[in-house]
């Protein structure tokens, strides 16, 4: 199993969710609104706002845990749908998941997804 964390443009999030929903077997997606900055932040804007806060951009974070054999399809889908070709399109991280417990049934591992 792998956890996939994708940081995408807010305006692309619904398109990505719709596309992920079309992949058979994807168990679900958690969605969070996040703020931050990357190394590609605008060089024209100051590093801090006048009140001393750091500049940041708003993005959407999508998180899911999928079976190992679904990882490539999920990555391809996110990359294709979220792509605009501009700085700030986002990133996708793939993280190994050691185990999973479905609280309601007690199932473990991929059966719990």
Secondary structure as GFF3:
##gff-version 3
##sequence-region A 1 113
A	DSSP	beta_strand	2	9	.	.	.	ID=ss1
A	DSSP	alpha_helix	10	21	.	.	.	ID=ss2
A	DSSP	beta_strand	30	36	.	.	.	ID=ss3
A	DSSP	beta_strand	57	66	.	.	.	ID=ss4
A	DSSP	three_ten_helix	68	70	.	.	.	ID=ss5
A	DSSP	alpha_helix	71	82	.	.	.	ID=ss6
A	DSSP	beta_strand	90	96	.	.	.	ID=ss7
A	DSSP	three_ten_helix	109	112	.	.	.	ID=ss8
###
